[in-house]
Amino acid sequence: MRVERHAHRLREPPKTHGGRGYTLKDPRFKKPDGSIAQFDVNLANPPYSLKWKPSTNDPRALGGVAPQSSADWAFVQHMIASMGANKGRAGVVLPHGVPSSAVARKQPTGG
């Protein structure tokens, strides 16, 4: 909750970059070559359980493409891709069920 409170306190202080739009479909901050821009600190409070249309060739899809039914992991993958190589850090606010639902999807079914 500290990250969420901090993110809400940051409106547009100096030396921050903010933007609105559809981050997964059209990231706002890119390098001149079209790749994702990287930052030392990233804070995000993405919409929960957003349904989305995944792309199978997205370079941000580390470890596989997030499921269409929930973009929560796609936002985490975006934040990882946006972290600077040397000092990059990220804080992402997600509902408590996201990690456990990902584990449940990977567990084999049957008895």
HELIX and SHEET records of a PDB file:
HELIX    1   1 ARG A    2  ARG A    9  1                                   8    
HELIX    2   2 ASP A   72  ALA A   81  1                                  10    
HELIX    3   3 GLY A   97  LYS A  106  1                                  10    
SHEET    1   A 2 VAL A  41  ALA A  44  0                                        
SHEET    2   A 2 ARG A  89  VAL A  92  1                                        
END                                                                             
